[in-house]
């Protein structure tokens, strides 16, 4: 049963501003490092991978802290406008006045589906539902102890020149917990977010977001509602390899701190397709020499990505 959406006032304002911001070029890198996600799927036949650290803390007087490191996210553009999604979180839970546990958390599986492509006057629209498999030990608070689901709707709009492009995306949804999760002290709760990001130059993009969520249950880190202000950015080392970073703290509700740091790879798993560009990929241009250099960089990124994928088989159980 879904709970009624009792958004914190600041989170409700953020969700209310989404329509205004998004109905006002090339899609920007969206989603990580921020908590607000986007409707833009990975290009068809492309992989992307994140090796990341993520922390969420409400301090020793509340639910404690979680530190996911090392953790991995893999996405694949299985067909145009649809990506498959996997997260394997490995980390530590610090319980106030109690022990610290380390191990595999709940495994996240999902699919991002774009229904409406962005045009000059209308935003991109999509959904990103996923479910969490109970692979984490609930007795050690590494998992919820049952299946749980995330059901959001996201919108995105970009404007301005490519090298100094503005992008805004946002939306919201509901976390739905199974009966087993309720029995372990977790509950359904709403969430919403709004982000504005600017491409500063060819290498750097910076952004800020408001992200709010309801109370997650007495067994969770966030035992009460909160709205966070997060700042972050993306630095491109070279084509297909980026550094992502973000940090923030609550400005309303329960005191809470968020951090994210990751290395990001993306590569094409098959031959270059004509619809790659149409599905949101970059148009390299620049002649044969430039194309050759970009091809070499992409091959290097692909090789690195394949090595990172093989590391997933060596995760602690």
TORMI-836662 format. One record per residue (C-alpha): x, y, z; residue in one letter. Coordinates in steps of 0.1 Angstrom, whole numbers, padded with zeros to 4 digits, always signed. Layout:
N
XYZA...
This chain:
317
+0000+0000+0000X+0014+0034-0010X+0017+0061+0017X+0002+0095+0010X+0029+0120-0003X+0038+0141+0028X+0067+0160+0012X+0088+0182+0034X+0080+0218+0024X+0113+0225+0007X+0111+0192-0012X+0076+0200-0023X+0088+0234-0036X+0116+0216-0055X+0091+0192-0072X+0068+0222-0079X+0096+0240-0097X+0104+0210-0119X+0078+0219-0145X+0088+0255-0146X+0125+0248-0150X+0121+0220-0175X+0096+0237-0199X+0117+0269-0203X+0214+0206-0280X+0231+0178-0267X+0221+0160-0235X+0245+0165-0206X+0259+0138-0184X+0231+0133-0159X+0222+0113-0128X+0254+0105-0108X+0270+0122-0090X+0237+0136-0079X+0207+0120-0061X+0183+0134-0086X+0181+0112-0117X+0172+0119-0154X+0152+0103-0182X+0182+0100-0206X+0191+0063-0212X+0225+0051-0223X+0230+0051-0261X+0221+0019-0279X+0247-0008-0277X+0268+0013-0253X+0280+0004-0218X+0287+0028-0190X+0302+0019-0156X+0309+0037-0123X+0333+0025-0096X+0321+0047-0067X+0321+0057-0031X+0288+0069-0016X+0281+0079+0020X+0249+0089+0038X+0250+0099+0075X+0225+0112+0101X+0251+0111+0129X+0255+0092+0161X+0223+0105+0176X+0201+0092+0148X+0203+0063+0124X+0241+0063+0120X+0261+0062+0088X+0266+0041+0057X+0297+0041+0035X+0295+0022+0002X+0331+0015-0011X+0340-0001-0034X+0307-0003-0052X+0298-0006-0089X+0271+0005-0113X+0268-0009-0148X+0243+0003-0175X+0237-0010-0210X+0217+0004-0239X+0198-0028-0248X+0176-0011-0275X+0171+0025-0285X+0155+0045-0256X+0160+0017-0231X+0189+0009-0207X+0193-0020-0183X+0208-0011-0149X+0227-0029-0122X+0243-0018-0089X+0264-0040-0066X+0269-0020-0034X+0296-0031-0010X+0302-0011+0022X+0300-0005+0059X+0272+0004+0082X+0281+0023+0114X+0255+0019+0141X+0254+0045+0169X+0266+0028+0201X+0269-0005+0183X+0290-0026+0160X+0302-0018+0125X+0293-0042+0097X+0308-0046+0063X+0296-0066+0033X+0274-0068+0002X+0242-0047+0003X+0209-0052-0016X+0215-0056-0053X+0197-0031-0076X+0182-0040-0109X+0162-0018-0132X+0154-0003-0166X+0153+0033-0177X+0127+0039-0204X+0124+0072-0224X+0090+0079-0237X+0094+0114-0251X+0126+0128-0267X+0136+0164-0260X+0127+0191-0285X+0133+0228-0287X+0101+0235-0268X+0094+0204-0248X+0114+0183-0222X+0126+0147-0224X+0103+0124-0203X+0110+0089-0190X+0107+0065-0161X+0134+0046-0142X+0117+0018-0121X+0139-0007-0103X+0138-0032-0076X+0162-0043-0049X+0171-0080-0044X+0176-0088-0007X+0212-0098-0010X+0223-0078+0021X+0222-0093+0056X+0192-0076+0073X+0204-0087+0107X+0235-0066+0102X+0214-0037+0087X+0232-0043+0053X+0199-0049+0036X+0162-0044+0041X+0154-0081+0044X+0129-0083+0015X+0122-0069-0019X+0117-0032-0023X+0109-0010-0053X+0116+0025-0066X+0091+0041-0090X+0100+0076-0103X+0091+0098-0132X+0119+0121-0146X+0120+0151-0170X+0150+0169-0185X+0155+0201-0207X+0188+0216-0220X+0194+0250-0236X+0224+0272-0247X+0255+0265-0268X+0272+0231-0265X+0303+0242-0247X+0283+0263-0222X+0251+0243-0221X+0226+0246-0193X+0207+0214-0183X+0179+0210-0157X+0163+0177-0148X+0140+0165-0119X+0110+0146-0108X+0100+0123-0081X+0083+0091-0070X+0079+0066-0042X+0099+0039-0025X+0077+0008-0018X+0088-0017+0007X+0076-0053+0010X+0060-0068+0041X+0093-0083+0051X+0109-0049+0050X+0081-0034+0071X+0087-0062+0096X+0124-0052+0099X+0116-0015+0106X+0115+0001+0071X+0085+0018+0054X+0074+0034+0021X+0084+0070+0016X+0083+0097-0012X+0112+0114-0028X+0117+0143-0052X+0146+0164-0067X+0154+0192-0090X+0189+0199-0104X+0205+0227-0125X+0238+0220-0142X+0261+0241-0165X+0288+0229-0189X+0316+0253-0179X+0339+0243-0208X+0347+0211-0227X+0362+0195-0196X+0341+0206-0166X+0304+0207-0157X+0291+0219-0124X+0257+0216-0108X+0235+0220-0077X+0204+0201-0066X+0176+0201-0040X+0167+0166-0031X+0140+0157-0005X+0128+0124+0010X+0103+0112+0036X+0111+0092+0068X+0125+0058+0058X+0117+0039+0090X+0132+0034+0124X+0158+0008+0111X+0170+0032+0083X+0198+0058+0083X+0173+0085+0077X+0146+0081+0104X+0129+0114+0096X+0122+0135+0065X+0150+0158+0051X+0157+0181+0022X+0194+0183+0011X+0213+0209-0010X+0241+0191-0029X+0268+0206-0050X+0289+0186-0075X+0305+0183-0109X+0321+0162-0136X+0356+0164-0150X+0364+0147-0183X+0400+0132-0184X+0394+0121-0220X+0366+0108-0242X+0349+0080-0223X+0366+0085-0189X+0354+0110-0163X+0357+0119-0126X+0324+0126-0108X+0320+0142-0074X+0293+0157-0051X+0286+0165-0015X+0258+0181+0005X+0239+0186+0037X+0203+0189+0047X+0188+0224+0048X+0155+0213+0062X+0144+0184+0085X+0167+0158+0100X+0205+0166+0098X+0219+0145+0070X+0251+0145+0050X+0257+0130+0015X+0289+0124-0005X+0296+0107-0038X+0329+0102-0057X+0334+0079-0087X+0354+0071-0118X+0332+0067-0149X+0338+0048-0182X+0316+0045-0213X+0322+0025-0245X+0305+0011-0275X+0300-0027-0274X+0295-0031-0311X+0300-0015-0345X+0291+0022-0349X+0254+0025-0357X+0237+0053-0375X+0212+0057-0347X+0239+0061-0320X+0240+0098-0328X+0202+0101-0328X+0200+0083-0294X+0220+0110-0278X+0257+0102-0285X+0283+0128-0292X+0290+0138-0329X+0328+0139-0330X+0333+0156-0365X+0367+0171-0371X+0381+0150-0400X+0398+0116-0403X+0426+0123-0380X+0403+0135-0352X+0381+0104-0357X+0411+0081-0355X+0422+0097-0322X+0387+0094-0308X+0385+0058-0319X+0418+0050-0301X+0405+0067-0269X+0372+0048-0271X+0391+0015-0276X+0412+0023-0245X+0381+0032-0225X+0365-0001-0236X+0395-0021-0225X+0395-0005-0191X+0358-0010-0188X+0361-0047-0196X+0387-0050-0168X+0364-0033-0144X+0336-0056-0153X+0358-0086-0146X+0364-0072-0111X+0328-0076-0103X+0333-0114-0102X+0357-0109-0073X+0334-0090-0050X+0332-0103-0014X+0303-0125-0006X
